[in-house]
């Protein structure tokens, strides 16, 4: 079965996966870490991934294939938990749980703009677009539409309102400021789905192994496959950059568009 590691881009998803990889490398477990919609899976099933609706039609087939391994699959996704052409992204036949990472959209805007090499206004237009998508590049250098994210608020609401399993919501800011307790909460959530040993010593070591400074250092020395040509992947990781980086016009736009969700999350 699948446990989704879901988020809007630049919200801590990669950090979470690296922590889990480090932790589970030390203990006996039945977890498999990966990402959904890998090019190899699309090719193996002969899916015309250049047509996004063909990917949508095969969401369940792809998940069924992944779940044949008999493991609990921790899969990264930036997809909204949406329904397109009456086809659900996932359901209880394939999904056992989800961990949803959320970050202040004002900081998401800054980090995502650096990653994409776009202006703040260009990225904000995407975050306000109900058809906003994530592009990927295949091994031949061809771009294709990989996931549907929609508006930042739509994405968040799609996951917190998913009722077919418990979805654990973790704020990026809490991961930064209360790292040990937040990662412990994540491990306890996963233990309810697939029993394993929670070892505090290994957890603390995994946190050290994936500290932001260490990840930055490793990226400088060895590179990082998810980095873009525009910016290092582990660029800053700080909270509250919007206070000095964004002008009032952009702040008004983003705060008015996402007022309900930002108030609920205590960002406003």
N, C-alpha and C positions, 0 to 999 in steps of 0.2 A: 504493500500500500504506500501511498505518497503522503508525505508531510511537506507542504509548500513552505519555502522560505521566500516570502513575497514582500515586495516593496515597490514604490516608485523609484526610479533610478536615483543614485547618489544619496541613499538614506541609510546606509550601514549594512546592506545585504552581504557584500563581499567580506566585510569584517566578521560578521556572524559565521559565514561558511568557513573562513580560515580558522576561527576559534574552534568550531565543531570538529574540523579536520584534525587539528592539533590534539584536542581532547580525546577523541575516539581512537586515535592512533595508539593510545596507551592502555586501552581496556578491551576486553572481549565484548563484542557487540554485533548486532545484526543490521546496522545502518549502512546505507550506501549513499554517498554524497555525489550530486551531479547537478546538471542544469537541464531544464526542459527545452524542447525544440532544438536539439543539437542537429547540425547539418547531416551527420552520419546516419542518424535515425530517419531523417526525412528522405535521404537518398535510398536507404535500405528498403523503405516501404514504397519507393517510387512515387513520392508525393511531389507534385508540381509546386514547389514552395515559392516560385515567383508569383503565383496567384494566391493571395492571402486567404481567400475563401476556401481554397483547397486545403490549406493548413487547418482552418476552422473545422471543416468537415471531418478531419482526421484527428482532432484533439483526443477523442476517446480511444481510437485505435493506437495512437502513440503512447497513451498512458497505460493501456492494456499491455502493450509490448514491454514497457519498462517494468511493470509489476509482475511479469513472468519470472523475475529473478528470485522471488520469494523473500525479499528483504523489505525493510522499511526505508523507502527512498526519500532522502532529503533533497528536494529539487528547488533550485533557484528559479524564480520567475519574476518578470516585471509586468506580466499580464494582469489585467483587471479580472476579477471573478465575475465575468460578464456572460451575457447570452447574445449570440449573433445568429440571425436567421433561425431562431428557436433552438439553437445548439448551445448547451451550457459548456463553459470552459472545463468544468469538472463536476463530479457528484460523488455521493457516498460509496459508489461501486469502486472508485479508484482512490478516493481521498480519505485519509485517516485524521488529518489535522492540518493546521497552518500556523506559522509564526509570521506575523505582519509587523514590519518595521516602518515606523512613521517618523518623519523629520519636519521641523518647521519649514514650510514651503518657501519662505524667504531665503533660508540658507540653501535649500535644494536648488533654487534658481541660480544662485551664485556658483555653486559647485558644478551644476549641470552645464552652465554656460561655458565654464573653463574646459570641461570634458568635450563638449561638442564644438568648441571654437566658434560659438555664436554670441551675439549681443544679448544683454539681459532682456531686451524687448522681444527678440526672436524666440528665446526660450519661454518667456512668459506667454507669448501667443500660443505656443504648444501646450503649456500647462492649462490654458483656458479653452482648449479645443477638444470637444467630445470625441473626435476621431483621431486624436494624437496617437502616433505609433512609434515603435522602436524599430530601427533598421539594423540589419546585420549584413555582413559581407561574406559571400561564399568563397571557396578555395580558388575560384576563377576570377575573383575580384569584382563579382557582380553583387550589387546591393539588392536586398529583398526585405519586404515588410515582415518582421518576425513576430511582434506582439502588438496587441492593442492596449494602450494605457488609458486613453481618454483624459479628461480633466483630472487634475490632482485630487480634487474633492470627490469626483466620481470613483476614482481608483480606491481611495480610502473607504468610502461608503460601501463599495462592492464587497470588500473583504470583511468589514466589521458586521455587515448585515447577512453574511453567509451563515445559514442556520443548520447545515447538515453535519457540522462537526464544531468542536470548540476551536476558536481562533484566538491565539494568544497575541495581544497587541503590546509591542515594546517600543517605547519612544527612544529615538537615537540620543536625545539629550540625557536620558537616564542611563543609557549605556556608557556615555562619557563620564557622567558625574557619580554614578553608583555602579561601577562596572561589575564588581564581584557579585552583588546581590541580583543584578539583572541577568547575568549569565547563569547563576544558580537557579533562578526562576525558569529560565529556558530549559535547563537540564531536567528540572523537576517535571516540567510539562512533557518533555519527550519521554521521560520514564513512565508516565501514565499510558503512553501509546505502545512502547516497546521497552520492557524492563531491562535495566542495566545498572551497573554499579556507579553511584555518584561518589567520586573520590575527590575530596577538597584539595588535596595536594596536587593532583593532576589538573584540576580546574585552574588553580592559581598559576601553575606552570604554563598552561595553555594561554592564559591571559597575558603572561609575560612574553610568550612566544609571538603573540599577535598584537603587542602594543603598537601604537601608531608610529612611534619613532623607529621601532624595529622594522615595521613594514616599509616605511620610507627608505631606511637604510638598505633593505634587501632589494627594493625596486631599483635604487641607484646602482647597486652592484650587479644585479642579475636581470633587471627588466621585469616587466609584469605583463602577461598576455592580454589583460583587459584594459591596459592603458591606451589612450588615444594618441594620435600624433600631435594633438594640441596642448596636452598637459599631462604631467605625471598623474597616475591614478590616485596615489596617496598624497594629495597636494597639501591639505591643511587639516581637515577633520574637525575644525573648531566649531563651537556653537556661537550664535549671535553675531556672525560677520556682517549680516545685513545692516546692523546699526551704523556701520561706517561705510559700507559699500553701495547701498542702494539709495537713490534719490527719492524725494517725497512722492513724485508722480507714480513711480513704479510701486512704492509701498501702498499708496492709496488703492491702486488697481488690484493688487494681490490681496490686500486685507478686506476689501469690499467683496471680491469674488468668493473668498473662502471664509468669510466672517463666521458662519455657523460652526464649521469644523474647527477653526482656529480657536474659537471660544471654548468649545467642548474639550479641546486638548490643552487649554490654558496657554496658548500662544498669544492670545489677546486678553 
